[in-house]
Amino acid sequence: MVTVDRLTKMAHFTPVQGLPTAAQTVSLFLQNIYRLHGVPESIVSDRGAQFTSRFWRCFCRALGISVDLSTAYHPHTNGQTERVNQSLETYLRCYTTYLQDDWATLLCTAEYAYNARLHDSTRCSPFFLMYGYHPAPLPDLPSVVPVPSVATRLRALRICRTKARTCLIMAQNTYKRYADRHRTASSGYATGQRVWLSTRHLRLSCPSKKLGPKYIGPFTIVDMIGPVAARLRLPARYRFHPVVHVSLLKPVGANPFVGRSLPPPPPVSAAGSDMFEVARISIPVFGGVCSSILWIGLATILRSVPGSLPLLSGLRPLSVLFMRLIPGVRVRCVS
């Protein structure tokens, strides 16, 4: 379990066997964080089961701790801890054995190397910001050590500390360079804007997601929650959280065909007759004595006899539905 202080950037690395439960997470918090730093004002975490459980929320509420969960499918919300995780993985990858059974014993060296190093954002080490001084490092080994095992152990600790600082510096510089390539100054989205939503983390009903749409929508932004999260107005059929990160959105572009006149579609021949697409059916509000149909592809509006709408015989199944939807209007199908 990795815990990072937002102000001083001090980190604590706690080895855990398997995924802890909510009760175990509380015990780890009391043993490794509370005894050293007291009760924090707020905790930003991912959406793991132990952090979304009722037990954890009640525990934090009782202590007056604000629980802030990261945005779904966007770990950058808690990017500080995610960055420390990547640096820690790089360090352990360099030192752990092939069987990877000794990484827990290396966490103490990694934690000291991280907290003793100058942080890029604060220009101070986490140790200095937390305690006001730099803890003494390992001293130089004397020329003669009476116990050979002690000399071997101290030499190994010194080598690990030196290499750990080098690996952590290289890892942080590399991750920063790659992360800055995809960052922008601001999202540029606003309330009321229509956007497309990426299907990267959505479960689609289509048989193959690879052949499915890359974006769905468009949807309207109801509210901007900070500069990097937006709340969308979703239809009831979508069963996912309406707050998404702006990296999953794409603005709806302007219609390139605005003002361009398109020719009407040609009629479809069926049963020896020409069939046109219906554009509009107009029914008077008062009395219903006259109705009209606007056909796409015809210059004139064909008006029906009072109280009835003439349709082609191919539209006979729709006539029954039309009369059910609009009572008082009789549809007459002609050949």
C-alpha positions as a Markdown table, in Angstrom:
| # | Residue | x | y | z |
|---|---|---|---|---|
| 1 | Met | 0.0 | 0.0 | 0.0 |
| 2 | Val | 1.4 | 3.4 | -1.1 |
| 3 | Thr | 0.5 | 6.5 | 0.8 |
| 4 | Val | 1.6 | 10.0 | -0.3 |
| 5 | Asp | 1.2 | 13.3 | 1.5 |
| 6 | Arg | -0.1 | 16.0 | -0.9 |
| 7 | Leu | 1.8 | 18.9 | 0.8 |
| 8 | Thr | 5.2 | 17.5 | 1.6 |
| 9 | Lys | 5.2 | 14.6 | -0.9 |
| 10 | Met | 6.3 | 12.2 | 1.8 |
| 11 | Ala | 5.5 | 8.6 | 0.9 |
| 12 | His | 5.2 | 5.4 | 3.0 |
| 13 | Phe | 5.4 | 2.0 | 1.4 |
| 14 | Thr | 3.6 | -0.8 | 3.3 |
| 15 | Pro | 3.8 | -4.4 | 2.2 |
| 16 | Val | 0.5 | -6.2 | 2.1 |
| 17 | Gln | -0.3 | -9.8 | 1.3 |
| 18 | Gly | -3.1 | -9.8 | -1.3 |
| 19 | Leu | -5.9 | -7.2 | -1.6 |
| 20 | Pro | -6.9 | -6.0 | 1.9 |
| 21 | Thr | -10.4 | -5.7 | 3.1 |
| 22 | Ala | -11.9 | -2.5 | 4.4 |
| 23 | Ala | -11.2 | -3.6 | 8.0 |
| 24 | Gln | -7.6 | -4.5 | 7.1 |
| 25 | Thr | -7.2 | -1.2 | 5.4 |
| 26 | Val | -8.3 | 0.6 | 8.5 |
| 27 | Ser | -5.7 | -1.4 | 10.5 |
| 28 | Leu | -2.9 | -0.5 | 8.0 |
| 29 | Phe | -3.9 | 3.1 | 8.2 |
| 30 | Leu | -3.7 | 3.2 | 12.0 |
| 31 | Gln | -0.4 | 1.3 | 12.2 |
| 32 | Asn | 1.5 | 3.1 | 9.5 |
| 33 | Ile | -0.1 | 6.6 | 9.0 |
| 34 | Tyr | -2.0 | 7.6 | 12.1 |
| 35 | Arg | 0.8 | 6.8 | 14.5 |
| 36 | Leu | 3.2 | 9.0 | 12.6 |
| 37 | His | 1.1 | 11.9 | 11.2 |
| 38 | Gly | -2.2 | 11.9 | 13.0 |
| 39 | Val | -5.6 | 12.2 | 11.3 |
| 40 | Pro | -5.6 | 13.7 | 7.8 |
| 41 | Glu | -8.2 | 16.2 | 6.5 |
| 42 | Ser | -9.0 | 14.2 | 3.4 |
| 43 | Ile | -8.0 | 11.0 | 1.6 |
| 44 | Val | -7.9 | 10.7 | -2.2 |
| 45 | Ser | -8.1 | 7.0 | -3.3 |
| 46 | Asp | -9.1 | 4.9 | -6.2 |
| 47 | Arg | -12.5 | 3.2 | -6.5 |
| 48 | Gly | -11.3 | -0.1 | -5.0 |
| 49 | Ala | -13.9 | -2.2 | -3.0 |
| 50 | Gln | -12.2 | -1.4 | 0.3 |
| 51 | Phe | -12.5 | 2.4 | -0.3 |
| 52 | Thr | -16.1 | 2.4 | -1.6 |
| 53 | Ser | -17.3 | 0.1 | 1.2 |
| 54 | Arg | -19.6 | 1.3 | 3.9 |
| 55 | Phe | -17.1 | 0.3 | 6.7 |
| 56 | Trp | -14.4 | 2.6 | 5.3 |
| 57 | Arg | -16.8 | 5.5 | 4.7 |
| 58 | Cys | -18.2 | 5.3 | 8.3 |
| 59 | Phe | -14.7 | 5.1 | 9.7 |
| 60 | Cys | -13.6 | 8.2 | 7.9 |
| 61 | Arg | -16.8 | 10.1 | 8.7 |
| 62 | Ala | -16.4 | 9.3 | 12.4 |
| 63 | Leu | -12.9 | 10.8 | 12.3 |
| 64 | Gly | -13.9 | 13.8 | 10.2 |
| 65 | Ile | -11.9 | 12.7 | 7.2 |
| 66 | Ser | -13.2 | 13.7 | 3.7 |
| 67 | Val | -13.3 | 10.8 | 1.3 |
| 68 | Asp | -12.5 | 11.8 | -2.3 |
| 69 | Leu | -12.7 | 9.0 | -4.9 |
| 70 | Ser | -10.8 | 9.3 | -8.2 |
| 71 | Thr | -12.8 | 9.7 | -11.5 |
| 72 | Ala | -13.7 | 6.3 | -13.0 |
| 73 | Tyr | -11.2 | 5.0 | -15.6 |
| 74 | His | -9.0 | 7.9 | -15.0 |
| 75 | Pro | -6.2 | 7.2 | -12.5 |
| 76 | His | -4.6 | 10.7 | -13.2 |
| 77 | Thr | -7.1 | 12.1 | -10.6 |
| 78 | Asn | -4.8 | 10.5 | -8.0 |
| 79 | Gly | -1.8 | 11.0 | -10.3 |
| 80 | Gln | 0.6 | 11.8 | -7.4 |
| 81 | Thr | 0.2 | 8.3 | -6.0 |
| 82 | Glu | 0.2 | 6.7 | -9.4 |
| 83 | Arg | 3.5 | 8.3 | -10.3 |
| 84 | Val | 5.1 | 7.1 | -7.0 |
| 85 | Asn | 3.8 | 3.6 | -7.8 |
| 86 | Gln | 5.5 | 3.7 | -11.2 |
| 87 | Ser | 8.8 | 4.9 | -9.6 |
| 88 | Leu | 8.6 | 2.2 | -6.9 |
| 89 | Glu | 8.0 | -0.5 | -9.5 |
| 90 | Thr | 11.0 | 0.6 | -11.5 |
| 91 | Tyr | 13.2 | 0.5 | -8.3 |
| 92 | Leu | 11.9 | -3.0 | -7.3 |
| 93 | Arg | 12.3 | -4.3 | -10.9 |
| 94 | Cys | 16.0 | -3.5 | -10.7 |
| 95 | Tyr | 16.7 | -5.1 | -7.4 |
| 96 | Thr | 14.3 | -8.0 | -6.9 |
| 97 | Thr | 15.4 | -11.5 | -7.6 |
| 98 | Tyr | 14.1 | -13.7 | -10.4 |
| 99 | Leu | 11.7 | -15.4 | -8.0 |
| 100 | Gln | 10.5 | -12.0 | -6.8 |
| 101 | Asp | 10.4 | -13.1 | -3.2 |
| 102 | Asp | 12.5 | -10.4 | -1.6 |
| 103 | Trp | 10.8 | -7.2 | -2.7 |
| 104 | Ala | 9.1 | -6.6 | 0.7 |
| 105 | Thr | 12.6 | -6.3 | 2.4 |
| 106 | Leu | 13.6 | -3.6 | -0.1 |
| 107 | Leu | 10.7 | -1.3 | 0.6 |
| 108 | Cys | 12.5 | 0.4 | 3.5 |
| 109 | Thr | 15.5 | 1.4 | 1.3 |
| 110 | Ala | 13.2 | 2.6 | -1.4 |
| 111 | Glu | 11.2 | 4.7 | 1.0 |
| 112 | Tyr | 14.2 | 6.4 | 2.5 |
| 113 | Ala | 15.7 | 7.1 | -1.0 |
| 114 | Tyr | 12.4 | 8.6 | -2.2 |
| 115 | Asn | 11.8 | 10.8 | 0.9 |
| 116 | Ala | 15.5 | 12.0 | 1.0 |
| 117 | Arg | 15.5 | 13.1 | -2.7 |
| 118 | Leu | 14.6 | 16.7 | -3.8 |
| 119 | His | 11.1 | 16.8 | -5.2 |
| 120 | Asp | 10.7 | 18.6 | -8.5 |
| 121 | Ser | 7.6 | 20.5 | -7.5 |
| 122 | Thr | 8.6 | 21.6 | -4.0 |
| 123 | Arg | 12.4 | 21.9 | -4.6 |
| 124 | Cys | 12.9 | 20.3 | -1.2 |
| 125 | Ser | 13.0 | 16.8 | 0.1 |
| 126 | Pro | 9.9 | 15.3 | 1.8 |
| 127 | Phe | 12.0 | 14.7 | 4.9 |
| 128 | Phe | 12.9 | 18.4 | 5.2 |
| 129 | Leu | 9.4 | 19.6 | 4.6 |
| 130 | Met | 8.0 | 17.2 | 7.2 |
| 131 | Tyr | 10.6 | 17.4 | 10.0 |
| 132 | Gly | 12.6 | 20.5 | 9.1 |
| 133 | Tyr | 15.9 | 18.7 | 8.7 |
| 134 | His | 17.5 | 15.9 | 6.7 |
| 135 | Pro | 18.0 | 12.6 | 8.5 |
| 136 | Ala | 21.6 | 11.4 | 8.6 |
| 137 | Pro | 22.4 | 9.0 | 5.8 |
| 138 | Leu | 24.5 | 5.8 | 6.3 |
| 139 | Pro | 28.1 | 6.8 | 7.4 |
| 140 | Asp | 31.2 | 5.7 | 5.6 |
| 141 | Leu | 32.4 | 2.3 | 6.6 |
| 142 | Pro | 35.4 | 2.1 | 8.8 |
| 143 | Ser | 38.5 | 0.5 | 7.4 |
| 144 | Val | 38.2 | -2.5 | 9.8 |
| 145 | Val | 34.9 | -4.0 | 11.0 |
| 146 | Pro | 35.2 | -6.7 | 13.6 |
| 147 | Val | 32.2 | -8.6 | 12.5 |
| 148 | Pro | 32.3 | -9.5 | 8.7 |
| 149 | Ser | 28.6 | -10.0 | 8.4 |
| 150 | Val | 28.0 | -6.4 | 9.7 |
| 151 | Ala | 30.4 | -5.0 | 7.1 |
| 152 | Thr | 28.6 | -7.0 | 4.4 |
| 153 | Arg | 25.2 | -5.8 | 5.4 |
| 154 | Leu | 26.2 | -2.2 | 5.6 |
| 155 | Arg | 27.9 | -2.3 | 2.2 |
| 156 | Ala | 24.8 | -3.8 | 0.7 |
| 157 | Leu | 22.6 | -1.1 | 2.2 |
| 158 | Arg | 25.0 | 1.6 | 0.8 |
| 159 | Ile | 24.9 | 0.1 | -2.7 |
| 160 | Cys | 21.1 | -0.2 | -2.6 |
| 161 | Arg | 20.7 | 3.4 | -1.5 |
| 162 | Thr | 23.0 | 4.8 | -4.2 |
| 163 | Lys | 21.4 | 2.8 | -7.0 |
| 164 | Ala | 17.9 | 3.5 | -5.6 |
| 165 | Arg | 18.4 | 7.2 | -5.9 |
| 166 | Thr | 19.7 | 6.9 | -9.4 |
| 167 | Cys | 16.8 | 4.7 | -10.5 |
| 168 | Leu | 14.2 | 6.9 | -9.0 |
| 169 | Ile | 15.6 | 10.0 | -10.7 |
| 170 | Met | 15.6 | 8.3 | -14.1 |
| 171 | Ala | 12.1 | 6.9 | -13.6 |
| 172 | Gln | 10.6 | 10.2 | -12.6 |
| 173 | Asn | 12.2 | 12.1 | -15.5 |
| 174 | Thr | 11.1 | 9.4 | -18.0 |
| 175 | Tyr | 7.5 | 9.3 | -16.8 |
| 176 | Lys | 7.3 | 13.1 | -16.7 |
| 177 | Arg | 8.5 | 13.4 | -20.3 |
| 178 | Tyr | 6.0 | 10.9 | -21.6 |
| 179 | Ala | 3.1 | 12.3 | -19.5 |
| 180 | Asp | 3.7 | 15.9 | -20.7 |
| 181 | Arg | 3.2 | 14.9 | -24.3 |
| 182 | His | -0.5 | 14.3 | -23.9 |
| 183 | Arg | -1.3 | 17.2 | -21.6 |
| 184 | Thr | -3.0 | 20.5 | -22.5 |
| 185 | Ala | -3.4 | 23.7 | -20.6 |
| 186 | Ser | -7.2 | 23.5 | -20.3 |
| 187 | Ser | -10.0 | 21.2 | -21.6 |
| 188 | Gly | -12.0 | 23.9 | -23.4 |
| 189 | Tyr | -15.3 | 22.3 | -22.7 |
| 190 | Ala | -18.3 | 24.3 | -21.3 |
| 191 | Thr | -21.8 | 23.6 | -19.9 |
| 192 | Gly | -24.3 | 23.0 | -22.7 |
| 193 | Gln | -21.7 | 21.9 | -25.2 |
| 194 | Arg | -22.5 | 18.7 | -27.2 |
| 195 | Val | -19.8 | 16.0 | -27.2 |
| 196 | Trp | -19.0 | 12.5 | -28.2 |
| 197 | Leu | -18.2 | 9.9 | -25.5 |
| 198 | Ser | -15.4 | 7.4 | -26.1 |
| 199 | Thr | -16.4 | 3.7 | -25.7 |
| 200 | Arg | -13.0 | 2.7 | -24.5 |
| 201 | His | -14.2 | 1.6 | -21.1 |
| 202 | Leu | -17.9 | 0.9 | -21.9 |
| 203 | Arg | -19.5 | -2.5 | -22.5 |
| 204 | Leu | -21.3 | -2.4 | -25.8 |
| 205 | Ser | -24.2 | -4.7 | -26.8 |
| 206 | Cys | -22.6 | -5.4 | -30.2 |
| 207 | Pro | -21.0 | -8.8 | -30.7 |
| 208 | Ser | -17.5 | -7.5 | -31.3 |
| 209 | Lys | -16.2 | -4.4 | -29.6 |
| 210 | Lys | -13.4 | -4.0 | -32.1 |
| 211 | Leu | -15.9 | -3.5 | -34.9 |
| 212 | Gly | -18.2 | -1.3 | -32.8 |
| 213 | Pro | -18.3 | 2.4 | -32.7 |
| 214 | Lys | -15.4 | 4.3 | -31.1 |
| 215 | Tyr | -17.7 | 7.1 | -29.9 |
| 216 | Ile | -21.4 | 7.3 | -28.9 |
| 217 | Gly | -23.7 | 10.2 | -28.6 |
| 218 | Pro | -23.7 | 13.1 | -29.0 |
| 219 | Phe | -24.5 | 14.1 | -25.4 |
| 220 | Thr | -24.9 | 17.4 | -23.7 |
| 221 | Ile | -22.6 | 18.6 | -20.9 |
| 222 | Val | -24.8 | 19.4 | -17.9 |
| 223 | Asp | -22.1 | 20.7 | -15.6 |
| 224 | Met | -18.3 | 21.0 | -15.5 |
| 225 | Ile | -16.9 | 19.5 | -12.3 |
| 226 | Gly | -13.6 | 21.2 | -12.1 |
| 227 | Pro | -11.4 | 21.7 | -15.3 |
| 228 | Val | -11.0 | 18.0 | -16.2 |
| 229 | Ala | -14.4 | 16.3 | -15.4 |
| 230 | Ala | -17.8 | 16.8 | -17.0 |
| 231 | Arg | -21.3 | 15.6 | -16.1 |
| 232 | Leu | -23.3 | 14.4 | -19.1 |
| 233 | Arg | -27.0 | 14.2 | -19.7 |
| 234 | Leu | -27.4 | 10.5 | -20.5 |
| 235 | Pro | -30.5 | 8.6 | -21.6 |
| 236 | Ala | -32.0 | 6.1 | -19.1 |
| 237 | Arg | -30.8 | 3.1 | -21.1 |
| 238 | Tyr | -27.2 | 3.9 | -20.3 |
| 239 | Arg | -26.2 | 2.3 | -16.9 |
| 240 | Phe | -22.9 | 4.0 | -16.2 |
| 241 | His | -21.8 | 7.0 | -14.1 |
| 242 | Pro | -22.5 | 10.3 | -15.9 |
| 243 | Val | -19.3 | 12.0 | -14.7 |
| 244 | Val | -16.4 | 11.3 | -17.0 |
| 245 | His | -13.0 | 12.7 | -17.6 |
| 246 | Val | -12.5 | 15.1 | -20.5 |
| 247 | Ser | -9.9 | 12.8 | -22.1 |
| 248 | Leu | -12.8 | 10.5 | -23.0 |
| 249 | Leu | -14.8 | 13.3 | -24.8 |
| 250 | Lys | -14.6 | 14.7 | -28.3 |
| 251 | Pro | -16.4 | 17.9 | -29.3 |
| 252 | Val | -19.1 | 17.6 | -31.9 |
| 253 | Gly | -17.8 | 19.4 | -35.0 |
| 254 | Ala | -19.7 | 21.8 | -37.2 |
| 255 | Asn | -22.0 | 20.3 | -39.9 |
| 256 | Pro | -20.0 | 20.6 | -43.2 |
| 257 | Phe | -23.3 | 20.4 | -45.2 |
| 258 | Val | -25.0 | 23.4 | -43.7 |
| 259 | Gly | -26.5 | 25.5 | -46.5 |
| 260 | Arg | -25.9 | 22.8 | -49.1 |
| 261 | Ser | -29.0 | 21.8 | -51.0 |
| 262 | Leu | -29.4 | 18.1 | -51.5 |
| 263 | Pro | -31.5 | 16.7 | -54.3 |
| 264 | Pro | -34.6 | 14.8 | -53.2 |
| 265 | Pro | -34.3 | 11.0 | -53.1 |
| 266 | Pro | -35.7 | 9.1 | -56.1 |
| 267 | Pro | -39.0 | 7.2 | -55.7 |
| 268 | Val | -39.0 | 3.5 | -54.9 |
| 269 | Ser | -41.0 | 1.4 | -57.2 |
| 270 | Ala | -43.2 | -1.3 | -55.6 |
| 271 | Ala | -46.2 | -3.2 | -57.0 |
| 272 | Gly | -46.1 | -1.0 | -60.1 |
| 273 | Ser | -46.4 | 2.3 | -58.2 |
| 274 | Asp | -43.9 | 4.9 | -57.2 |
| 275 | Met | -43.5 | 5.3 | -53.4 |
| 276 | Phe | -42.1 | 8.5 | -51.9 |
| 277 | Glu | -40.8 | 9.1 | -48.4 |
| 278 | Val | -43.2 | 10.9 | -46.1 |
| 279 | Ala | -41.7 | 14.2 | -44.7 |
| 280 | Arg | -44.6 | 15.5 | -42.7 |
| 281 | Ile | -48.3 | 14.7 | -42.0 |
| 282 | Ser | -50.3 | 17.8 | -41.0 |
| 283 | Ile | -53.6 | 17.5 | -39.2 |
| 284 | Pro | -55.6 | 20.6 | -38.2 |
| 285 | Val | -56.1 | 21.1 | -34.5 |
| 286 | Phe | -59.8 | 22.2 | -34.7 |
| 287 | Gly | -62.3 | 19.8 | -36.2 |
| 288 | Gly | -60.0 | 17.6 | -38.2 |
| 289 | Val | -61.9 | 18.3 | -41.4 |
| 290 | Cys | -58.9 | 18.4 | -43.7 |
| 291 | Ser | -55.4 | 16.8 | -43.6 |
| 292 | Ser | -52.4 | 16.9 | -45.8 |
| 293 | Ile | -49.2 | 14.9 | -46.5 |
| 294 | Leu | -45.9 | 16.4 | -47.6 |
| 295 | Trp | -44.0 | 13.8 | -49.7 |
| 296 | Ile | -40.3 | 14.1 | -50.2 |
| 297 | Gly | -39.5 | 14.4 | -53.9 |
| 298 | Leu | -42.8 | 16.0 | -54.9 |
| 299 | Ala | -43.1 | 19.7 | -55.4 |
| 300 | Thr | -46.8 | 19.9 | -54.3 |
| 301 | Ile | -48.6 | 18.9 | -51.2 |
| 302 | Leu | -51.2 | 16.3 | -51.8 |
| 303 | Arg | -54.3 | 17.1 | -49.8 |
| 304 | Ser | -56.7 | 14.4 | -48.8 |
| 305 | Val | -60.5 | 14.4 | -48.8 |
| 306 | Pro | -62.0 | 15.7 | -45.5 |
| 307 | Gly | -61.5 | 13.3 | -42.6 |
| 308 | Ser | -59.2 | 10.8 | -44.4 |
| 309 | Leu | -55.6 | 10.4 | -45.6 |
| 310 | Pro | -55.0 | 8.6 | -48.8 |
| 311 | Leu | -52.0 | 6.2 | -48.6 |
| 312 | Leu | -50.6 | 3.7 | -51.0 |
| 313 | Ser | -51.5 | 0.1 | -50.4 |
| 314 | Gly | -47.9 | -0.8 | -49.4 |
| 315 | Leu | -48.4 | 1.4 | -46.3 |
| 316 | Arg | -51.5 | -0.5 | -45.1 |
| 317 | Pro | -49.8 | -1.9 | -41.9 |
| 318 | Leu | -48.9 | 1.6 | -40.9 |
| 319 | Ser | -52.4 | 2.9 | -41.3 |
| 320 | Val | -53.7 | 0.9 | -38.3 |
| 321 | Leu | -50.9 | 2.3 | -36.1 |
| 322 | Phe | -51.5 | 5.8 | -37.3 |
| 323 | Met | -55.2 | 5.7 | -36.4 |
| 324 | Arg | -54.4 | 4.3 | -32.9 |
| 325 | Leu | -52.0 | 7.2 | -32.3 |
| 326 | Ile | -54.3 | 9.9 | -33.5 |
| 327 | Pro | -57.9 | 9.2 | -32.6 |
| 328 | Gly | -60.6 | 10.7 | -34.9 |
| 329 | Val | -58.6 | 10.5 | -38.1 |
| 330 | Arg | -59.5 | 7.8 | -40.6 |
| 331 | Val | -56.8 | 6.5 | -43.0 |
| 332 | Arg | -57.9 | 5.3 | -46.4 |
| 333 | Cys | -55.5 | 3.1 | -48.3 |
| 334 | Val | -55.7 | 3.3 | -52.1 |
| 335 | Ser | -54.1 | 1.2 | -54.8 |
